[in-house]
Amino acid sequence: MKIINEIELEKIIKLEKDYNINIIDISDEELKKTLMYYKFISNNIENSVLKEDKSSIMYSKYYWYTKYKQRYFEVVGYDAGIEQEGFKLLEEIENELEDGVDWSIIQGIEENEK
């Protein structure tokens, strides 16, 4: 299992000429970028654009969500709704992956963001 990194995502997004994400009123470039990656993966899980296996896609989605959440909290402040989205994502991973959540991967992702 591997996380889809920024360089790979940029290449995939450039190939998707139809992809357009409307991010309004986000002046922080890092926040905007992490949200774009998270939304792109979220919107393309079932699409053949992402060539990775399902577990890589799901954990990449969680990875980019975590980077977005961390940056959002730094720039804007705590938001319970964004925090709650993480629990929903873990539930989604549990339901989507045959083996459920691999907590060691989640722990690794979260420890890298502290």
C-alpha positions in Angstrom: 0.0 0.0 0.0 1.3 3.4 -0.9 0.0 6.9 -0.5 -0.6 8.9 -3.7 1.9 11.7 -3.4 1.6 15.3 -4.5 3.7 14.8 -7.7 1.5 11.9 -8.8 -1.7 13.8 -8.0 -0.6 16.8 -10.0 0.1 14.6 -13.0 -3.2 12.9 -12.8 -5.1 16.2 -12.3 -3.4 17.7 -15.3 -4.5 14.7 -17.4 -8.1 15.3 -16.3 -8.9 18.2 -18.4 -12.5 18.2 -17.3 -11.6 18.4 -13.6 -12.4 21.7 -12.0 -12.6 22.3 -8.3 -14.3 25.4 -7.1 -12.5 26.6 -4.0 -13.9 30.0 -2.9 -12.2 32.4 -0.5 -9.1 30.3 0.4 -6.1 32.6 0.3 -3.7 30.1 1.9 -2.1 28.2 -0.9 -1.2 25.1 1.1 -4.7 24.8 2.5 -6.1 25.2 -1.0 -3.8 22.6 -2.4 -4.5 20.0 0.3 -8.2 20.5 -0.1 -8.0 20.1 -3.8 -6.1 16.8 -3.5 -8.5 15.5 -0.9 -11.5 16.4 -3.0 -10.0 15.0 -6.2 -9.4 11.6 -4.6 -12.8 11.7 -3.0 -14.5 12.4 -6.3 -12.5 9.8 -8.3 -12.5 6.7 -6.1 -14.5 4.7 -8.5 -13.1 6.3 -11.6 -10.3 4.6 -13.6 -8.3 7.9 -13.4 -6.7 6.6 -10.2 -4.8 3.5 -11.2 -3.9 2.5 -7.6 -5.5 -0.3 -5.7 -8.5 0.5 -3.5 -6.6 0.5 -0.2 -4.0 2.9 -1.6 -6.8 5.2 -2.7 -8.6 5.0 0.6 -5.5 5.6 2.7 -4.4 8.4 0.3 -7.8 10.0 0.8 -7.3 9.8 4.6 -3.7 11.2 4.3 -4.8 14.2 2.3 -7.8 14.8 4.6 -5.4 14.8 7.5 -3.0 17.3 5.9 -6.0 19.5 5.0 -7.4 19.3 8.6 -4.1 20.1 10.2 -3.5 23.1 7.9 -7.1 24.3 8.4 -6.7 24.2 12.1 -3.5 26.2 11.9 -4.9 28.8 9.6 -8.5 29.1 10.6 -8.8 27.3 13.9 -10.6 24.3 15.2 -13.8 23.1 13.5 -15.8 20.2 14.9 -17.4 19.5 11.5 -14.0 19.0 9.9 -12.9 16.8 12.9 -16.1 14.8 12.5 -15.3 14.2 8.8 -12.3 12.2 9.9 -14.4 9.8 11.8 -16.7 9.4 8.8 -13.7 8.7 6.7 -12.5 5.9 9.0 -16.0 4.4 8.9 -15.8 4.6 5.1 -12.4 2.8 5.0 -13.8 0.2 7.3 -16.8 -0.4 5.0 -14.9 -0.2 1.7 -11.9 -2.4 2.4 -12.2 -6.1 2.8 -9.8 -6.2 5.7 -11.2 -3.1 7.4 -9.0 -0.3 8.8 -5.3 -1.0 9.3 -4.7 1.1 12.4 -1.0 1.0 12.0 -1.3 2.9 8.7 -3.7 5.4 10.3 -1.3 5.9 13.2 1.6 6.4 10.8 -0.4 9.0 8.9 -1.5 10.9 12.0 1.9 10.8 13.6 3.5 12.3 10.5 1.1 15.3 10.8 1.9 16.3 14.3 
